[in-house]
Amino acid sequence: MSTNRYESLRNVCKGRTDWKIKVRVIREWRGRSVTGEVFKNYNMLLLDAKNCRMQAFVPAFLNDKMQKMFTIGKIYAVTNFQVKDLTSEDKWRSVNMDRQILFTNQTKAREILENEVFIQKNMFDFFELQELAKLAEQNLYLADVVGVVIKRDRIRDVKSRNGKDQLQVRMKITDGKTKINVIFWDTLAEEFQNAIDTQNLEYPLILIVSSGKVGKWKEEIDISNFSPTFFYINYPHHSVLHLRKMAQQGKFANENFIPQTKKVVQMFTVNEIRNLSEEYIDEEVICQVTIKDVQEIPKWYYSVCTSCYKQSAMVDGNDFCSKCNRIIPYPDKRFGICVLASDNTGSLEIVMMDRPIRTILAKRVYQLEEEYNKQYPTILKTLQGGDYTMKLMISKENIENKEELFLATDIFRGFKFEEPSVHEETLIKATEQSMGEQSGSTYQLDNMSELKY
């Protein structure tokens, strides 16, 4: 029976659909398929005035409607929804709650002004770092942690044990008593590195990881990202202020908070790059060039096995993986094009792989295939005539064999570019489930020679 009473999230349960709650939307997230495709359904994390958090699920058919109805950070009076009891099969829960909300076509929401009800901007359920070993033995709950960053790597390309190309940022944090490893992967790694590079941050960095996945590798505890994971750097929270005060008082005297400056990636002209010495093998360099031509060939991408992520080959009309010894009916696809780029000292042939092209176009191969009906995507030609700052990985072949094809590892529009100050930090180990091996300069297309002009 419907009433005018608004319930706490802790009191809502299955059996009714006429619930009324007042909540703040803290954040939202979407899952991804094994090929990286983002799901249309998504989840939200809600917080009420009694500091209770609960996850809400939005089915795919309500995606557009709910996106217009809710904005992250705002407060709403929400009515008419279902509640589902979670079971032991519902793994990696974002919060310690045995239920979740299911929004339906009957769900309604009305925005509430901040002065009408007091709901915190955010809320965390922190675990002591020394207690995370217990969580590493289970797969039901994710965890919130906070700590001072004492070691940190820049983002890097790595290969996982199954050969999958991934992006990774590694760190170590401490609360003054215990140290744990933090590993961010792929999109979250990119978001974290972007925050480090673009924000004016106070050091030492104090990091909150919310809904992180706790694991264990060689007796060391780490926390990595899962779909609901979110990070906050120097967030205005009393736990952060407490750790900052401890650091200022020398309570972490045995820790090195002063980062050592990494060797700055040097900028060279095209002619200088052609004549680099052996000390630059497996090193990145920067050049500022104008793309004069984008090679237009039918194969502007390459296919990879969905099991081992090695490049597949066409055999009798089918994509075949020689490592797995099987046909791949629906291979993943990665960008791979060659461009001719120049400055006033000469020209270079540059291979642009998946990451640089995705950075510039903000699209994946399958999206361009759909947009251009599997024809050559003319959007690639829009790169011509543009000025770009590129990072190139210098290979042994470039130096010793004078290989004229160079590999771009990153790209930025325009010539106004300053390499951000970074920190040379020690590496830390990942969990067995997420362990990756550094790929270094091992980018390689089996048919790279076909890309040459």
C-alpha positions in Angstrom: 0.0 0.0 0.0 1.4 3.4 -1.1 2.2 6.0 1.6 3.8 9.4 1.6 6.7 8.1 3.7 10.2 8.0 2.3 12.1 5.0 3.3 15.8 4.5 4.0 17.6 2.3 1.5 18.2 -0.2 4.3 14.5 -0.8 4.7 13.5 -1.4 1.1 13.0 -5.0 0.1 11.3 -7.2 -2.5 7.6 -7.7 -2.6 6.6 -4.1 -3.3 7.1 -1.7 -6.2 5.7 1.5 -4.7 8.8 2.4 -2.6 9.8 6.0 -2.2 13.3 7.0 -1.4 15.4 10.2 -1.4 19.0 9.5 -2.7 22.0 11.1 -4.2 23.5 9.5 -7.3 27.2 9.0 -6.4 28.4 7.3 -9.6 27.5 5.0 -12.5 29.3 2.3 -14.5 28.9 -0.1 -17.3 30.3 -3.5 -17.9 32.2 -4.6 -21.0 32.2 -7.7 -23.2 35.4 -9.7 -23.6 36.1 -7.8 -26.8 35.8 -4.5 -25.1 32.3 -3.5 -26.2 30.4 -1.5 -23.7 27.0 -2.8 -22.5 23.9 -0.7 -22.9 22.6 -1.6 -19.5 24.3 0.1 -16.6 24.5 0.5 -12.8 24.2 3.4 -10.4 25.4 3.7 -6.8 22.9 5.5 -4.6 23.4 7.1 -1.1 20.7 8.2 1.3 20.6 10.6 4.4 21.4 7.7 6.7 24.7 7.0 4.8 23.3 3.7 3.4 24.6 2.9 -0.1 22.8 0.6 -2.6 23.4 -0.4 -6.2 20.6 0.2 -8.8 20.4 -1.6 -12.1 19.2 0.0 -15.3 18.2 -2.5 -18.1 19.3 -1.7 -21.6 15.8 -0.7 -22.9 15.7 2.0 -20.3 19.2 3.4 -21.0 18.1 6.5 -22.8 15.3 7.3 -20.5 17.3 7.0 -17.3 20.3 8.9 -18.7 17.9 11.9 -19.2 16.3 11.4 -15.8 19.4 11.1 -13.6 22.6 13.2 -13.3 25.6 12.0 -11.2 25.9 14.1 -8.0 22.3 15.3 -7.8 19.6 14.3 -5.3 16.3 12.8 -6.3 13.0 11.6 -4.9 12.7 8.2 -6.6 9.4 6.2 -6.7 8.1 2.9 -8.2 10.9 0.4 -8.5 11.6 -3.2 -7.8 14.1 -4.7 -5.3 16.0 -7.9 -5.9 17.6 -10.1 -3.3 21.2 -11.0 -4.2 22.4 -14.6 -4.1 25.8 -16.2 -3.7 26.1 -16.1 -7.5 26.1 -12.3 -7.5 29.9 -11.8 -7.2 32.0 -8.7 -6.8 29.4 -6.5 -5.2 30.2 -2.8 -5.2 28.9 -2.3 -1.6 28.2 -4.6 1.4 24.5 -5.0 0.7 22.4 -8.1 0.1 19.9 -6.4 -2.2 19.8 -4.1 -5.2 17.3 -1.8 -6.8 15.9 -2.6 -10.3 14.5 0.4 -12.2 11.5 -0.2 -14.4 9.4 1.6 -17.0 7.3 2.9 -14.1 10.2 4.4 -12.2 9.9 8.2 -11.7 12.4 10.7 -10.3 12.1 14.3 -9.2 15.2 16.4 -8.5 15.5 17.8 -5.0 17.4 20.9 -4.1 20.4 20.6 -1.8 18.8 22.6 1.0 15.7 20.3 1.1 17.6 17.3 2.5 21.1 16.6 3.8 22.8 13.8 2.0 26.6 13.6 1.9 28.4 14.1 -1.4 30.0 10.7 -1.0 30.5 7.9 1.5 33.1 5.2 1.8 33.3 2.0 3.9 37.1 1.8 4.3 39.0 -1.4 5.2 42.2 -1.2 7.2 44.9 -2.2 4.7 46.2 -4.9 7.2 42.8 -6.6 7.0 42.6 -6.9 3.2 44.2 -10.4 3.3 40.9 -11.7 4.4 39.1 -10.2 1.4 41.7 -11.7 -0.9 40.3 -15.1 -0.2 36.7 -14.3 -1.3 34.9 -13.1 -4.4 31.7 -11.7 -3.0 32.6 -8.1 -2.1 34.8 -5.3 -3.5 36.4 -2.9 -1.0 37.1 0.8 -0.3 40.7 1.7 0.7 42.6 4.9 1.2 46.4 5.5 1.4 49.4 7.7 0.6 51.0 6.9 -2.7 54.6 6.1 -2.1 55.6 4.5 -5.4 54.0 5.0 -8.9 54.7 4.1 -12.5 53.4 5.9 -15.6 50.9 4.2 -17.8 52.4 1.5 -20.0 51.4 -1.1 -22.5 51.7 -4.7 -21.3 50.8 -8.1 -22.4 48.9 -10.3 -20.1 49.7 -14.0 -19.7 47.2 -14.9 -22.4 48.8 -12.5 -24.8 46.2 -9.7 -24.5 47.4 -6.2 -25.0 46.5 -4.0 -22.0 47.3 -0.6 -20.4 48.5 -0.6 -16.9 49.4 1.8 -14.1 51.1 0.4 -10.9 51.4 2.0 -7.5 52.0 1.3 -3.9 50.1 2.9 -1.1 50.4 2.9 2.7 48.3 4.0 5.7 51.4 4.2 7.9 51.2 0.6 9.1 50.7 -1.5 6.0 51.6 -1.2 2.3 49.6 -2.7 -0.6 49.9 -2.7 -4.3 47.4 -0.9 -6.6 47.0 -1.8 -10.2 44.8 0.0 -12.6 44.0 -1.5 -16.0 42.9 -0.2 -19.4 40.3 2.7 -19.3 40.8 3.4 -15.6 44.6 3.4 -16.1 44.1 6.0 -18.8 41.8 8.1 -16.7 44.3 8.0 -13.8 47.3 9.0 -15.9 45.3 11.8 -17.5 44.4 13.1 -14.0 48.1 13.0 -13.0 49.2 14.8 -16.2 46.5 17.5 -16.3 45.7 18.4 -12.7 47.8 20.6 -10.3 48.0 18.1 -7.5 49.5 18.4 -4.0 52.1 15.8 -3.0 52.2 13.2 -1.6 49.2 12.0 -3.5 46.5 10.5 -1.3 44.4 7.9 -3.2 41.0 6.5 -2.4 40.0 3.4 -4.4 36.3 2.7 -4.1 34.9 -0.7 -5.0 38.3 -2.2 -5.7 39.0 -5.9 -6.3 41.4 -7.3 -3.7 43.8 -10.1 -4.7 47.0 -11.7 -3.6 50.2 -12.5 -5.5 53.3 -14.1 -4.0 52.1 -13.2 -0.5 51.6 -9.5 -1.4 48.1 -8.0 -1.3 47.0 -5.8 -4.1 43.8 -4.0 -5.2 42.9 -3.6 -8.9 39.9 -2.3 -10.8 36.7 -4.0 -11.7 33.6 -2.5 -13.5 32.4 -0.5 -10.5 35.8 0.7 -9.4 36.4 4.5 -9.1 39.4 6.5 -7.8 39.7 9.8 -6.0 43.0 11.8 -5.7 43.3 14.1 -2.8 39.6 14.0 -2.2 38.1 16.3 0.4 37.4 13.6 3.0 38.4 13.4 6.7 40.5 10.3 6.1 42.5 12.1 3.5 43.1 15.1 5.8 44.2 12.7 8.5 46.8 11.0 6.3 48.0 14.4 5.0 48.5 15.5 8.6 50.4 12.3 9.5 52.7 12.8 6.5 53.4 16.5 7.4 54.2 15.4 10.9 56.8 13.0 9.7 54.8 9.9 10.7 55.9 8.3 7.4 59.5 9.3 7.9 60.8 6.0 6.5 58.9 6.5 3.2 60.2 8.5 0.3 57.5 11.0 -0.7 59.8 13.1 -2.9 59.6 11.6 -6.4 62.7 11.2 -8.5 62.5 12.9 -11.9 62.4 10.5 -14.8 64.6 11.0 -17.8 62.6 13.4 -20.0 61.5 12.0 -23.3 63.6 14.0 -25.8 62.3 15.8 -28.9 64.1 15.4 -32.2 63.7 16.4 -35.8 63.0 13.8 -38.5 66.6 13.9 -39.7 67.9 13.5 -36.1 65.6 10.5 -35.6 67.0 8.8 -38.7 70.5 9.1 -37.2 70.0 8.1 -33.6 72.7 6.1 -31.8 72.3 2.7 -30.1 71.6 4.2 -26.7 68.0 5.0 -28.0 67.1 1.4 -28.8 63.8 0.6 -27.0 63.5 4.3 -26.0 60.7 6.7 -26.8 61.4 10.0 -28.6 59.1 12.9 -29.6 58.8 14.5 -33.0 56.5 17.2 -34.2 55.3 16.5 -37.8 52.6 17.2 -40.3 50.9 14.1 -41.7 51.2 14.4 -45.5 49.5 11.2 -46.5 47.5 8.3 -45.0 48.0 5.1 -46.9 44.7 4.0 -48.3 44.6 0.2 -48.5 41.7 -2.3 -48.0 43.2 -3.7 -44.8 43.3 -0.7 -42.5 43.0 -3.0 -39.5 44.1 -6.4 -38.5 42.3 -9.3 -36.8 43.3 -10.9 -33.5 42.3 -14.2 -31.8 39.7 -13.7 -29.1 41.4 -16.4 -27.0 45.2 -15.6 -27.1 45.0 -12.2 -28.7 47.7 -13.0 -31.3 47.2 -11.8 -34.9 45.2 -14.2 -36.9 45.6 -15.0 -40.6 43.2 -15.8 -43.4 43.3 -19.5 -44.3 40.8 -20.8 -46.8 38.6 -17.8 -46.3 38.5 -18.0 -42.5 40.4 -16.2 -39.7 42.8 -18.8 -38.3 44.9 -18.6 -35.2 48.1 -20.7 -35.6 48.8 -20.6 -31.8 45.4 -21.9 -30.8 45.2 -24.0 -34.0 41.5 -23.1 -34.7 39.2 -21.0 -36.8 38.2 -17.7 -35.1 34.6 -17.0 -36.2 34.4 -13.5 -34.7 37.9 -12.1 -34.3 38.6 -8.8 -32.5 39.9 -6.1 -34.8 42.6 -3.5 -34.2 43.7 -0.4 -36.2 46.9 -0.6 -38.2 47.7 2.1 -40.8 50.8 3.7 -42.2 51.2 7.5 -42.6 53.8 9.7 -44.2 54.8 12.5 -41.9 57.2 15.3 -42.4 58.9 18.3 -40.8 61.4 20.8 -42.5 64.2 18.2 -42.2 62.7 15.2 -44.0 59.9 12.6 -43.9 59.2 9.4 -42.0 57.0 6.4 -42.6 55.1 5.8 -39.3 52.9 2.9 -38.3 50.0 4.0 -36.2 48.5 1.1 -34.2 45.3 0.8 -32.3 45.9 3.0 -29.3 47.1 6.2 -31.1 44.3 6.1 -33.7 41.6 5.5 -30.9 43.1 8.4 -29.1 42.6 10.8 -32.0 39.3 9.4 -33.4 37.7 8.3 -30.2 36.4 5.3 -32.1 37.1 1.6 -32.5 37.4 -0.5 -35.6 33.9 -2.1 -35.3 32.3 1.4 -35.0 33.9 2.6 -38.3 33.0 -0.7 -40.0 29.4 -0.1 -39.1 29.5 3.6 -40.0 31.1 3.1 -43.4 29.4 -0.2 -44.3 32.8 -2.1 -44.2 34.3 0.2 -46.8 37.5 2.2 -46.3 36.6 4.8 -43.6 37.4 8.2 -45.1 37.6 9.7 -41.6 41.2 8.3 -41.6 42.0 10.6 -44.4 41.1 13.6 -42.2 44.4 13.1 -40.4 46.1 14.4 -43.6 47.3 18.0 -43.3 47.2 18.0 -39.5 50.0 18.9 -37.2 50.8 16.3 -34.6 53.2 15.7 -31.7 54.0 12.0 -31.8 55.9 9.6 -29.5 57.9 7.0 -31.4 59.4 3.8 -30.1 62.8 3.3 -31.5 63.5 -0.3 -32.3 66.7 -2.2 -32.7 65.9 -2.6 -36.4 65.6 1.2 -36.8 69.1 1.7 -35.5 71.1 -1.3 -36.6 69.3 -2.1 -39.9 68.2 1.4 -40.7 64.6 0.2 -40.9 62.6 3.2 -42.2 59.3 2.2 -40.7 58.8 3.7 -37.2 56.2 2.9 -34.6 54.0 5.6 -33.0 53.0 4.8 -29.4 51.1 8.0 -28.7 49.8 11.0 -30.5 48.6 14.5 -29.6 47.0 17.2 -31.8 49.1 20.2 -32.6 52.6 21.3 -31.6 51.8 22.8 -28.2 52.9 20.0 -26.1 55.0 19.7 -22.9 56.0 16.3 -21.5 54.6 16.3 -18.0 56.9 15.8 -15.1 56.7 12.2 -14.0 58.1 10.0 -11.4 60.4 7.1 -11.7 59.0 4.5 -9.3 59.7 0.9 -8.6 57.5 -1.8 -10.2 55.0 -3.8 -8.1 53.4 -7.1 -8.6 49.9 -7.8 -9.7 47.5 -10.5 -8.7 47.7 -13.8 -10.6 44.3 -13.1 -12.2 45.5 -9.7 -13.5 49.2 -10.3 -14.0 50.7 -8.8 -17.2 54.1 -8.9 -18.8 55.6 -5.7 -20.1 55.4 -5.6 -23.9 58.2 -3.0 -24.3 58.9 -2.5 -28.0 57.3 -5.7 -29.1 54.5 -4.1 -31.1 54.5 -6.1 -34.3 52.1 -6.7 -37.2 52.9 -9.9 -39.0 52.2 -8.1 -42.2 53.9 -4.8 -41.2 56.0 -4.8 -44.4 52.8 -4.6 -46.4 52.1 -1.2 -44.8 55.2 0.4 -46.3 54.9 3.0 -49.0 
